Amino acid sequence: MESPIQHTIDQPQQWNLCLRIGPDSFDALLFNPNSDLPMRGFSRQLPPQSELLPALETFVYDNPLLLNDFGSVTILLDTPRFTLAPIGAISPEICSGILSESLPDEETTPTGDTFFDTLSNPPLNIIFQPEEKLLTFLRRTFHNPKITHALRPLLTYFASRRKAGNHARTFVQIRQTSLDVIIFRENNLALCNRFIYSNISDAVYYILASRQAITDLDPDNDEIYICGDRDRRLELTPRLAEFIKNILPVIFPPALFRKARKIMQMPFDLLIMPLCE
């Protein structure tokens, strides 16, 4: 469902555009970093069995507001073609090799340029690879877009809220058909992955299996924090509570609540972008 939004904006060069491209939806966020004006946002679900690039082209050209001369344009790309690597002197060639070695055999054929996001907290690189035709469209359509992986704002935000100690904290962002699982233990990143699921039982399995991959976790004292699609959260929470004692909602950042209260249904990783740019 597409939310209503004004089709014009005053002084667009003072606003930033963040466009999230996911496997099942496109989401656009507009915010003015130097003003208390409310953030604006709108979304569109992809039709079943649709091809991503033609659907994205339709979404953009149906919303000419997106083609303004904004102060900055950031593309959040939710792609499964990614891996994590330690920070170091890594060339694009090395990044491409690391990514190829990390992906299943059927996904190792290069499809475009290899990108890497370097994070200082937690200290790591997210290596990812957009489809070549998608990358060409983005560079042709938007002025100097910054292309980043959708995990970057989640890792940055959740890392700033982890706590020291022995208990693990698991953060889950759930969407209609996919979820992100990020686990911090002893103040360090222990696991970060993205999964496609078909029902809530599968989602529960992926979360518990991710935790089981980290040995010696404590179901009575560890915490799982959940954000994302409201209906999916309401399904997921009681199911996880059968196995883990402390299931909690992610508290929306108070610093953004006033500006975002009219668009709270948008993806969490997109809404926190003003805190992560």
N, C-alpha and C positions, 0 to 999 in steps of 0.2 A: 504494500500500500504506500502510495506516495503522499507525503505530508504537504499541506499547503505552504507556500512560501512566496514572498513578493518576487516579482520577476525583474525588478530593478534594485540597485543598491547605490547609495550615495558614496562618492569617493572610494571606489573599489580598491584603489591602490593602498588604502589604509587597512584593508581587510586581508586575511589569509584564507586560502582555500585548502582543505584537506579532503581528498577523494579516496575512499576505501573501495577497493575492487576485490570482492570475495567470490567464492564459487557459487553462491546462491543469491547474492544481492549486491547492489551498488549503493553507496551511502556518501553523501556530500555534506561537509560541515564548513560553515563560514563563521569566522570570528575576527573581531577587532582587538588586537593585543593591547592597545593603548586606550581602551574605552570600556565602560561598564555596559555598553549596549548588549542586548541578549544575543547569544549565538543563534545562528539559523542553520537548519538542516533539513534534508529530505532524502528519501530512499526509494528504491524500486527493486522488487523481487524479480529474479530472472524467471522467465517462463520455463516450465519443465522441458527438458531435452534441448534447450536452446544453446547455441554457440556463444561463447563469452564475448568475443570481439564484436560481432555484429550487434549484439544486445547492448554493449557498452557504447558503441557509436550512436545508437538510437537514443540512449539515455542522455548522452552529452548534448546532442543536437536538438533534442526535445526540451532541453533546459539551457537556453542561450546565456542565462546568468552565469554559468560556469566558464564562459569564454571571455569574461572581463579581464582587464589588466590588473590582477591582484598583486598585493605586496609580495606574496610568495605562494607557490603551489607545491603541496606535498602529496605524493601518491602513496597510500598504504596498500601494499600488495600482499594479499593473503594467498600465498602459493605453497603447495607441499614440496616444491623443489628448493629445499633449504637444508642447511646443516649449521652447527655451531663449531667454532674453532677458537683456540686461545689467541690472545692478542700477540702480535709479533710482526716482524718485517715480512709480510705476505704479499707476493706479487699477484696480479690477476691470473697469471698462468697457474700458480700454485693453488689459488682459491678454486679455480675451475677443476683442477685435479682432485682436491679434497672433496668437492661437491660430488663429482662423478663417483668417487670411491664410496661415498656415504649413501647413495641412492640405490634402490633396487635395479637389477640389470636392465629391466625394460624401460627405465626412465633415465638412463645415463647418456643418451644421445643429446649433445648440446642443442639448445633451442634458441640461444641468444647470448647477449653479453652477460658476464658474471659480475654480480654486485656484492659488496660487503659493507655492512653497517658495523662500525667500531663503537662499542659501548665502553664507558669507563666504569659504570656501576650497574650490573656486574661486569668485570673486565673480560670481554669476549668479542668475537666477530660473528655476525650472522651472515652467512654466505648464501646467496640465493640467485635464481636465474629466471627472469621473466621470459615469456614467449617472445620471439623476435618480432612478429607482426604486431603484438600488443605494444611492445616498446616503441616501435616505429610510429604507431598511432599516437601514443602519449607525447612523444617528443615533437611530433608535427602539430598537435592540437594545442598544447599548453606551452607557455613561455618558460623555459629553463626549469622544468619540474624536478623536484627532489624525489627520487624513487627509493622507498625504504620498505622493509618487511613489516607486516602487521604485528609481529611479535616484539618489535623494538619498543613501542610505548608501554606494552605490558611488562616487559622485563625491567625497563627503567623505573616505572612506577612502583611495581611490587618490590623491587630491590630496595627502594627507599623506605619501605614499610616493613621489612623483615626485622626480626628481633634476634638478638644474640641468645645463645642457650642451646641446650641439647634437643629441645622439642622441634619437630619439623613443622613447617607451614606449607600447605599445598594451596595454590591459587588456581581456580578453574574459571575460564570464560567459556560459556556454552552458547551456541547459536542453533539455528534450525537443524543443521545437518553436520556440524563439526564442532570440535571443542579444543581448547588449548589447556595443557596441564603444565604448571610450573611449580617446582618443589625447591624450597630453600631448607637447608639443614646446617646447623652450627654456623649460621651467618653466611653460608656459601651456597651457590646455585648447585643443586644436585641433579636436576632433570628439567628439561624443557622439550615438549613435543606437541604435535598437532595431530588430531585424529578425526576421521570421518566416521559417523555412526548412523545407524538406521533406526534405532529405537533407544529408549532410556536404559534398558538393560545392558545394551552394548556400551552406552556412555559410562554406566557404573563400572562395568568390567574394565574399560580402558583406564579409568581413574585409579581403581584399586590395583590393577596390574602395574601401573606406573609407580605407585607407592611401594609395591612389593619388590620392584627392581632396586629400590633403595633399602638396604638391609637394616634391621633393628629399629624399625619405626614403631611407634607406640600408639595404638588405636584409642587408648583412653586419655592421652594427654596431647597428642598432636592435633593440629587444627586444619580444617579445610575451609577456604573462603571461596564463595561462588559469586560470579557476576555474569551478566549477559542477558539473553532473551528471558523475559519474565515468566512466560508459560513453561518453558523448559526448566527454569530454575525451580519452579513449584513442583514439577514432576521429579526432578533429580534429588532435591534435598531430603525428603523422607526415605528414599531408597538408600542413599548413602548413609543415613543415620542408623540403618540396621547394622552397619559395620564399623563406623567411626563415631565416636561420642560427640566431638565438637565440630558441628557444621554451622558455619556463620556466613552471613551476607557480606560482600565487600561494601564498605561504607563509601558512598560517593564523596569525592573531595569537596569539603565545605567551600574552598576558594572558588569553585566553579559552579556551585549549586544555583546561585541567583541567575547566572548567565545561561544555564543549561536546563532550567526546570521545565521549559516547554518542549524539550526534545529529548527527554530522558530515555525514550524507547530506542534510541540509536545505539550502535555498538559501543561498548565501554572503551575499547582500545582507541576508537575515534574521538570520543568525548574528552578523553584525557590528553589529547594532543597539545592543547595550549600549555600544559604543564611540562611537556617533554620536548618541545622544539628548541 
